[in-house]
Amino acid sequence: MDETKREEIAGRLRAAREQAGLSQGQVARILDYQRPTISEIEAGRRKTSAEEIARLAEIYDVSIDWLINDKAAMTDPKVELAARELGKLKSDDLEMVLKLLRTLKKK
């Protein structure tokens, strides 16, 4: 894997962890790793196995495809994560968020 690809995956891993509301320390405890290991993964300085990617996708509630797919790199990770979170809302709550977004867009 080339360095650019590893950095793209690292960025999506970091974005997914943040969206999941987890600290590096919390993820390290879940995986029984040291916190610096998570930091190294998110910085793209540590190679990550397929098993680790699968486990991180499960922890962060994102797809493996989103974490590693080149096409996903063309979309802002924050937008992808926001869309996933919006998909989990009840209909009434989603309508309220959309109304808020329309109001913000007008400003």
C-alpha positions in Angstrom: 0.0 0.0 0.0 1.4 3.4 -0.9 1.8 6.2 1.5 -1.0 8.3 0.1 -3.5 5.5 0.4 -2.4 4.8 4.0 -2.9 8.5 4.9 -6.4 8.5 3.3 -7.4 5.4 5.3 -5.8 7.0 8.5 -7.8 10.1 8.0 -11.1 8.2 7.6 -10.2 6.1 10.7 -9.7 9.3 12.7 -12.9 10.9 11.4 -14.9 7.8 12.2 -13.5 7.5 15.7 -14.3 11.2 16.4 -17.8 10.8 14.9 -18.3 7.7 17.1 -17.5 10.0 20.1 -14.5 7.8 21.2 -11.1 8.9 22.4 -8.0 7.1 21.2 -7.6 5.8 24.8 -11.1 4.3 24.7 -10.4 2.5 21.4 -7.1 1.3 22.7 -8.8 -0.3 25.7 -11.5 -1.9 23.5 -8.8 -3.5 21.3 -6.4 -4.2 24.2 -3.7 -1.9 22.6 -1.7 0.9 24.0 -3.0 4.4 23.1 0.0 5.4 21.1 -0.8 2.5 18.7 -4.1 4.1 17.8 -2.3 7.4 17.3 0.2 5.7 15.0 -2.6 4.1 13.0 -4.4 7.4 12.6 -1.2 9.2 11.6 -0.7 6.6 8.9 2.7 5.5 10.4 1.6 2.0 11.3 0.3 -0.6 8.8 -3.1 -1.9 9.8 -4.2 -5.5 9.1 -7.4 -6.5 7.5 -8.6 -7.8 10.8 -7.9 -4.5 12.5 -9.7 -2.6 9.8 -12.7 -4.9 10.2 -12.7 -4.5 14.0 -12.3 -0.7 13.8 -15.2 -0.5 11.3 -17.4 -2.5 13.7 -16.4 -0.3 16.7 -17.0 2.9 14.7 -20.2 1.6 13.0 -18.9 2.3 9.5 -18.4 0.0 6.6 -15.1 -1.5 5.7 -15.6 -0.3 2.2 -15.9 3.3 3.4 -12.7 3.0 5.3 -10.6 1.6 2.4 -12.4 2.5 -0.8 -10.6 5.0 -3.1 -14.0 6.3 -4.2 -14.9 7.2 -0.7 -11.8 9.5 -0.6 -13.5 11.8 -3.1 -16.2 12.5 -0.6 -15.6 14.5 2.6 -15.5 12.0 5.4 -17.6 14.4 7.6 -20.4 14.4 5.1 -20.3 10.6 4.8 -20.5 10.2 8.6 -23.2 12.9 9.0 -25.3 11.0 6.4 -25.0 7.8 8.3 -26.0 9.5 11.6 -28.9 11.2 9.9 -30.1 7.8 8.6 -30.5 6.6 12.2 -32.9 9.4 13.2 -36.6 9.0 13.6 -38.7 10.6 10.9 -39.8 13.6 13.1 -36.3 14.2 14.3 -34.9 14.1 10.7 -37.5 16.6 9.6 -36.5 18.9 12.4 -32.8 18.7 11.4 -33.7 19.3 7.8 -35.7 22.4 8.8 -32.7 23.7 10.8 -30.4 23.1 7.8 -32.7 25.0 5.5 -32.8 27.9 8.0 -28.9 27.9 8.2 -28.6 27.8 4.4 -30.8 31.0 4.0 -28.4 33.0 6.2 
